[in-house]
Amino acid sequence: MTTLLTALALALFLGSAVCYSAVLFLDAPSAPAPLGPLTASSRPSRYSRVLLYAGLLTLFASIGANCIASGHSPFASEYGTMLVGAFGTAAVFAVWDRKTRMPAVGGVAMLMSCLALTGALLRTHSHVAKDPLIRNPLVTVHVLAIVAAYGLILVAAASAGMYLMQDRQLKSRSGAPFLRLLPPLTRLDTIVFQCVSYAFPLLTLSLVVIPMIFRGDMKEPASAWFVDSRFVSTAILWFLFSTYLGGRLIIGWRGVRLQVILLIGIAIAFAAYALPTASAHRFN
């Protein structure tokens, strides 16, 4: 059941990604005029949101079915963790989409969720850990904070990348015409800042609860956790966002410099995340 629901959620997210991407071209200045009284993008805009919300509900049901089937939290297996990751990324964008209509960001965000769901389907039969540490509620708080933060980070990275592409085109006064379909620089910059503003306290929470977890049934010494690639990646992101927020709010940095710092830092953090993990995190 959970596999079928995950596959259905993937199909819905793919449809949403296609509709968000189509809006970009339908609203282009050189696009032909619509045939009916509505704008050319009115229908795909409506469909993209309907598919997004339907996919979120389906994926939520898949996560619940997985928990019932395994008898553990979704973080007891790599499959369940990737489901929650895809849900977090899509949910983060859904909140932003209600405030500002940004189909370019929507296309990228939904594609990232689709990739996470594809990876989950490839790990349908991944091992479900029996470690008693999984039952610690602080572990759930820790992982939920990490997953929510990473959803925000992916949206921020996509927006920062679009910012740099559009800024380069404007400075060179030439470039691919499709870049003109991207959102304004000020709006992209605002989304990046808001994502970092929410991700920073989430990462702080995830790091703060780690010492509390060691009071439970952790078998390995504390050093096993703090040298783990997952912890190193999170710590890099925390210092990166501290630098970003400090540079913007205290020093007064603006524009391209902040976006470059953000993207380089995220790339380094994800590279550290990809390193082999220690036993402290193998239950994931």
KESE-198227 format. One line per 5 residues: number of its first residue (from 1); for each residue z, x, y of C-alpha. Coordinates in nm, 2 decimals, always signed. Layout:
NUM = Z X Y | ...;
REM end
This chain:
1 = +0.00 +0.00 +0.00 | +0.09 +0.27 +0.25 | -0.23 +0.45 +0.18 | -0.44 +0.14 +0.24 | -0.25 +0.07 +0.56;
6 = -0.30 +0.43 +0.68 | -0.68 +0.41 +0.61 | -0.69 +0.08 +0.80 | -0.51 +0.23 +1.09 | -0.75 +0.53 +1.09;
11 = -1.05 +0.29 +1.10 | -0.89 +0.10 +1.40 | -0.82 +0.42 +1.59 | -1.17 +0.54 +1.53 | -1.31 +0.22 +1.67;
16 = -1.08 +0.25 +1.97 | -1.19 +0.61 +2.02 | -1.56 +0.51 +2.01 | -1.50 +0.22 +2.26 | -1.31 +0.45 +2.50;
21 = -1.59 +0.71 +2.49 | -1.86 +0.44 +2.54 | -1.69 +0.32 +2.86 | -1.74 +0.67 +3.01 | -2.12 +0.64 +2.98;
26 = -2.15 +0.27 +3.06 | -1.97 +0.32 +3.39 | -2.17 +0.62 +3.49 | -2.35 +0.59 +3.83 | -2.69 +0.64 +3.68;
31 = -2.64 +0.39 +3.39 | -2.86 +0.08 +3.39 | -2.72 -0.24 +3.54 | -2.56 -0.48 +3.30 | -2.75 -0.78 +3.19;
36 = -2.47 -1.04 +3.22 | -2.23 -1.13 +3.50 | -1.96 -0.89 +3.36 | -1.96 -0.51 +3.41 | -2.12 -0.31 +3.14;
41 = -1.79 -0.17 +3.03 | -1.58 -0.48 +3.03 | -1.62 -0.56 +2.66 | -1.57 -0.21 +2.52 | -1.27 -0.17 +2.75;
46 = -1.11 -0.49 +2.61 | -1.20 -0.39 +2.25 | -1.06 -0.04 +2.28 | -0.72 -0.17 +2.38 | -0.72 -0.44 +2.11;
51 = -0.81 -0.18 +1.84 | -0.54 +0.05 +1.98 | -0.27 -0.20 +1.96 | -0.38 -0.33 +1.62 | -0.39 +0.03 +1.49;
56 = -0.03 +0.09 +1.62 | +0.10 -0.22 +1.44 | -0.08 -0.12 +1.12 | +0.04 +0.23 +1.14 | +0.40 +0.11 +1.20;
61 = +0.37 -0.10 +0.89 | +0.24 +0.20 +0.69 | +0.54 +0.41 +0.80 | +0.78 +0.13 +0.70 | +0.60 +0.09 +0.36;
66 = +0.62 +0.47 +0.30 | +1.00 +0.47 +0.37 | +1.05 +0.18 +0.13 | +0.84 +0.34 -0.14 | +1.01 +0.68 -0.12;
71 = +1.36 +0.56 -0.04 | +1.38 +0.83 +0.23 | +1.30 +0.88 +0.60 | +0.94 +0.95 +0.68 | +1.03 +1.31 +0.76;
76 = +1.11 +1.37 +0.39 | +0.74 +1.45 +0.33 | +0.45 +1.61 +0.52 | +0.26 +1.28 +0.48 | +0.52 +1.07 +0.65;
81 = +0.57 +1.33 +0.93 | +0.20 +1.33 +1.01 | +0.20 +0.95 +1.02 | +0.48 +0.95 +1.28 | +0.30 +1.22 +1.47;
86 = -0.02 +1.01 +1.49 | +0.18 +0.71 +1.59 | +0.36 +0.90 +1.87 | +0.04 +1.03 +2.02 | -0.13 +0.69 +2.02;
91 = +0.19 +0.52 +2.16 | +0.22 +0.77 +2.44 | -0.14 +0.71 +2.55 | -0.09 +0.33 +2.51 | +0.19 +0.34 +2.77;
96 = -0.03 +0.54 +3.01 | -0.33 +0.32 +2.95 | -0.13 +0.02 +3.08 | -0.07 +0.19 +3.41 | -0.41 +0.37 +3.47;
101 = -0.74 +0.30 +3.30 | -0.85 +0.65 +3.18 | -1.11 +0.62 +2.91 | -1.18 +0.99 +2.90 | -0.81 +1.07 +2.81;
106 = -0.82 +0.77 +2.57 | -1.11 +0.91 +2.38 | -0.94 +1.25 +2.33 | -0.60 +1.10 +2.25 | -0.73 +0.86 +1.99;
111 = -0.94 +1.14 +1.83 | -0.62 +1.35 +1.80 | -0.45 +1.06 +1.63 | -0.74 +1.02 +1.40 | -0.73 +1.38 +1.30;
116 = -0.35 +1.35 +1.23 | -0.42 +1.04 +1.01 | -0.70 +1.22 +0.83 | -0.46 +1.51 +0.75 | -0.20 +1.26 +0.63;
121 = -0.45 +1.10 +0.39 | -0.52 +1.44 +0.25 | -0.15 +1.48 +0.18 | -0.08 +1.13 +0.04 | +0.08 +1.28 -0.27;
126 = +0.28 +1.55 -0.09 | +0.62 +1.64 -0.22 | +0.91 +1.41 -0.11 | +1.22 +1.63 -0.05 | +1.55 +1.53 -0.20;
131 = +1.75 +1.77 +0.03 | +2.08 +1.59 +0.14 | +2.01 +1.72 +0.49 | +1.75 +1.45 +0.53 | +2.02 +1.19 +0.53;
136 = +2.18 +1.34 +0.84 | +2.10 +1.10 +1.13 | +2.09 +1.40 +1.37 | +1.79 +1.54 +1.17 | +1.61 +1.21 +1.24;
141 = +1.70 +1.24 +1.61 | +1.57 +1.60 +1.61 | +1.24 +1.52 +1.45 | +1.18 +1.20 +1.65 | +1.23 +1.39 +1.97;
146 = +0.99 +1.67 +1.86 | +0.72 +1.42 +1.75 | +0.74 +1.22 +2.08 | +0.73 +1.55 +2.28 | +0.43 +1.67 +2.09;
151 = +0.25 +1.34 +2.15 | +0.31 +1.40 +2.53 | +0.20 +1.76 +2.49 | -0.13 +1.67 +2.34 | -0.21 +1.42 +2.61;
156 = -0.11 +1.68 +2.88 | -0.33 +1.94 +2.72 | -0.63 +1.71 +2.71 | -0.58 +1.62 +3.08 | -0.53 +1.98 +3.18;
161 = -0.85 +2.08 +3.00 | -1.04 +1.80 +3.18 | -0.89 +1.92 +3.51 | -1.02 +2.27 +3.46 | -1.36 +2.16 +3.36;
166 = -1.40 +1.94 +3.65 | -1.26 +2.19 +3.90 | -1.50 +2.45 +3.78 | -1.79 +2.21 +3.82 | -1.69 +2.12 +4.18;
171 = -1.65 +2.48 +4.28 | -1.99 +2.58 +4.14 | -2.16 +2.26 +4.27 | -2.35 +2.25 +3.95 | -2.29 +2.18 +3.59;
176 = -2.32 +1.91 +3.32 | -2.36 +1.56 +3.47 | -2.13 +1.41 +3.21 | -1.84 +1.60 +3.38 | -1.87 +1.36 +3.67;
181 = -1.75 +1.09 +3.44 | -1.40 +1.24 +3.42 | -1.11 +1.10 +3.61 | -1.03 +1.24 +3.96 | -0.84 +1.57 +3.97;
186 = -0.54 +1.42 +4.14 | -0.50 +1.16 +3.86 | -0.54 +1.42 +3.59 | -0.28 +1.64 +3.76 | -0.04 +1.34 +3.79;
191 = -0.07 +1.27 +3.42 | +0.00 +1.63 +3.32 | +0.31 +1.64 +3.54 | +0.44 +1.31 +3.41 | +0.38 +1.42 +3.04;
196 = +0.57 +1.74 +3.10 | +0.85 +1.56 +3.28 | +0.91 +1.34 +2.98 | +0.84 +1.61 +2.72 | +1.09 +1.86 +2.87;
201 = +1.41 +1.65 +2.81 | +1.28 +1.55 +2.47 | +1.25 +1.91 +2.37 | +1.59 +1.99 +2.52 | +1.74 +1.71 +2.31;
206 = +1.58 +1.84 +1.99 | +1.72 +2.19 +2.05 | +2.07 +2.07 +2.15 | +2.12 +1.88 +1.82 | +2.04 +2.18 +1.61;
211 = +2.39 +2.34 +1.62 | +2.54 +2.00 +1.53 | +2.32 +1.98 +1.22 | +2.47 +2.31 +1.10 | +2.81 +2.14 +1.08;
216 = +2.67 +1.93 +0.79 | +2.52 +2.03 +0.46 | +2.30 +2.31 +0.57 | +2.29 +2.57 +0.29 | +2.11 +2.85 +0.48;
221 = +2.28 +3.05 +0.76 | +2.21 +2.97 +1.12 | +1.98 +3.26 +1.15 | +1.74 +3.10 +0.90 | +1.67 +2.82 +1.15;
226 = +1.65 +3.03 +1.47 | +1.38 +3.26 +1.33 | +1.18 +2.98 +1.18 | +0.83 +2.94 +1.32 | +0.89 +2.57 +1.41;
231 = +1.20 +2.66 +1.62 | +1.01 +2.95 +1.78 | +0.73 +2.71 +1.87 | +0.96 +2.46 +2.03 | +1.15 +2.73 +2.22;
236 = +0.82 +2.86 +2.36 | +0.73 +2.51 +2.48 | +1.07 +2.46 +2.63 | +1.04 +2.78 +2.84 | +0.68 +2.69 +2.92;
241 = +0.78 +2.36 +3.06 | +1.08 +2.51 +3.25 | +0.83 +2.75 +3.41 | +0.58 +2.47 +3.49 | +0.85 +2.24 +3.65;
246 = +1.01 +2.52 +3.83 | +0.68 +2.66 +3.96 | +0.57 +2.32 +4.08 | +0.90 +2.17 +4.22 | +1.07 +2.49 +4.35;
251 = +0.80 +2.75 +4.42 | +0.53 +2.50 +4.51 | +0.25 +2.60 +4.27 | -0.04 +2.36 +4.25 | -0.39 +2.32 +4.10;
256 = -0.56 +2.55 +3.86 | -0.28 +2.80 +3.82 | -0.05 +2.53 +3.67 | -0.31 +2.40 +3.43 | -0.40 +2.75 +3.30;
261 = -0.03 +2.84 +3.25 | +0.02 +2.51 +3.06 | -0.29 +2.55 +2.83 | -0.21 +2.91 +2.75 | +0.15 +2.83 +2.67;
266 = +0.06 +2.54 +2.45 | -0.20 +2.75 +2.26 | +0.07 +3.02 +2.20 | +0.32 +2.76 +2.09 | +0.08 +2.60 +1.84;
271 = -0.02 +2.94 +1.71 | +0.35 +3.01 +1.64 | +0.38 +2.67 +1.48 | +0.10 +2.75 +1.24 | +0.29 +3.06 +1.10;
276 = +0.46 +3.03 +0.76 | +0.78 +2.83 +0.79 | +1.12 +2.93 +0.65 | +1.32 +2.73 +0.40 | +1.51 +2.55 +0.68;
281 = +1.20 +2.34 +0.75 | +1.04 +2.31 +0.41 | +1.17 +1.96 +0.36 | +0.90 +1.85 +0.61;
REM end
